[in-house]
Amino acid sequence: MKLYFILLTIALILALLQTSAFPVFGVYLDIVLVFVLTVVYITPSNFGVKFAFMSGLLMDFIGETRFGGFTFMFTLFSLITQFSLGMFGKKIVNMFLIVSLLTLASQIILGGFVGFGDIFLCATISSVIAMMFYPGINILCEKFGGFGRKLK
């Protein structure tokens, strides 16, 4: 329970940055989605899907899109992530590919891109950010949740 509050607080801070600070500088990355997918990769399936739902709800309250869009997208993407990690294994390369593809799908669905070059650049940058989130989230999950993943 403590881990939910810590991770949701981090998601709230990232959501505020995503909706208020990043657009001022011309950065349009879905940083909360990257954070959620990284948490889903590290945690067990039931924790990850619940966290994705709560983070999507949080983004719906803060964001400017239709209500329920982020909740549906984050929950669906977390289920896709769990399914694909179950099929292909929990290797770090698979996380890189999943974050890239689902960020790409998010950019296409939400229409927050200028051109196709920008989509692929955002997907690559999102994967690099996921790799930067990984160690911190893993430490939090080991300390407060009792679970974590080793890099393979």
C-alpha positions in Angstrom: 0.0 0.0 0.0 2.9 2.3 0.8 4.4 1.6 -2.6 1.1 2.7 -4.3 1.3 6.1 -2.6 4.9 6.6 -3.4 4.6 5.6 -7.1 1.3 7.6 -7.5 3.0 10.7 -6.0 5.8 10.3 -8.5 3.2 9.9 -11.3 1.4 13.0 -10.1 4.6 15.0 -10.2 5.4 13.7 -13.7 1.8 14.4 -14.8 2.1 18.0 -13.7 5.4 18.3 -15.5 3.9 16.7 -18.6 0.9 18.9 -18.8 2.3 22.2 -17.6 6.1 22.5 -17.9 7.1 20.3 -20.9 4.8 22.0 -23.5 6.3 25.4 -22.7 9.7 24.1 -23.8 8.2 22.3 -26.9 8.6 18.8 -25.5 5.7 16.5 -26.1 6.6 13.2 -24.5 4.1 11.0 -22.6 6.4 10.6 -19.6 3.7 9.2 -17.4 3.1 6.4 -19.9 6.8 5.6 -19.9 6.8 5.6 -16.1 3.7 3.4 -16.0 5.1 0.9 -18.5 8.3 0.7 -16.5 6.4 0.0 -13.3 4.3 -2.6 -15.1 7.5 -4.3 -16.3 9.0 -4.5 -12.7 5.9 -5.4 -10.7 3.6 -8.4 -10.7 0.7 -8.3 -13.1 -2.1 -7.4 -10.6 -0.1 -4.5 -9.1 0.9 -3.2 -12.5 -2.6 -3.1 -14.0 -4.1 -1.5 -10.9 -1.3 1.1 -10.9 -1.8 1.8 -14.6 -5.6 2.3 -14.0 -4.9 4.7 -11.2 -2.3 6.6 -13.1 -4.6 6.9 -16.1 -7.4 8.2 -13.9 -4.9 10.7 -12.5 -4.0 11.9 -16.0 -7.7 12.1 -16.9 -8.2 14.5 -14.0 -5.2 16.6 -14.9 -5.1 16.3 -18.7 -7.0 18.1 -21.4 -8.2 15.2 -23.5 -11.6 13.4 -23.1 -12.2 11.9 -19.7 -11.4 8.2 -19.7 -9.0 8.2 -22.6 -5.9 7.9 -20.5 -7.4 5.4 -18.1 -8.4 3.1 -21.0 -5.1 3.6 -22.8 -2.9 3.0 -19.8 -4.9 0.0 -18.7 -4.9 -1.5 -22.2 -1.2 -0.9 -22.6 -0.4 -2.4 -19.3 -2.3 -5.6 -20.2 -0.5 -5.7 -23.6 2.8 -5.3 -21.8 2.0 -8.1 -19.3 0.9 -10.4 -22.2 4.0 -9.7 -24.3 6.4 -10.0 -21.4 4.7 -13.4 -20.6 5.1 -14.5 -24.2 8.7 -13.2 -24.9 10.2 -13.1 -21.4 11.3 -10.3 -19.1 14.5 -9.2 -20.8 15.5 -5.6 -20.9 15.5 -5.6 -24.7 11.8 -6.5 -24.6 11.1 -3.6 -22.3 12.9 -1.3 -24.7 10.8 -2.6 -27.6 7.5 -2.5 -25.7 8.0 1.1 -24.5 9.0 2.2 -28.1 6.0 0.5 -29.7 3.4 1.6 -27.2 4.7 5.2 -27.1 4.5 5.2 -30.8 0.9 3.9 -30.6 0.1 6.5 -28.0 1.4 9.3 -30.2 -0.6 8.1 -33.2 -3.8 7.6 -31.1 -3.6 11.0 -29.3 -2.4 12.8 -32.4 0.3 14.7 -30.5 2.9 14.7 -33.3 4.0 16.8 -36.2 5.5 14.2 -38.5 6.6 10.6 -38.6 10.2 11.6 -37.9 9.0 13.1 -34.6 7.1 10.0 -33.7 10.1 7.7 -34.0 12.3 10.3 -32.2 9.8 10.4 -29.3 9.6 6.6 -29.1 13.4 6.3 -29.0 13.7 9.1 -26.3 10.9 7.4 -24.3 12.8 4.1 -24.3 15.9 5.8 -23.1 13.9 7.6 -20.3 12.4 4.2 -19.3 16.0 2.8 -18.9 16.8 5.8 -16.7 13.6 5.2 -14.6 14.3 1.5 -14.2 16.9 1.5 -11.4 15.0 3.9 -9.2 11.7 2.1 -9.6 13.4 -1.2 -9.0 14.9 0.0 -5.7 11.5 1.4 -4.5 9.8 -1.9 -5.4 12.4 -3.9 -3.5 12.3 -1.6 -0.5 8.6 -1.0 -0.1 6.9 -3.7 -2.1 9.1 -6.7 -1.5 9.7 -7.4 -5.2 12.0 -6.3 -8.0 13.6 -7.5 -11.2 17.1 -8.2 -12.0 18.4 -7.0 -15.4 18.8 -9.9 -17.9 
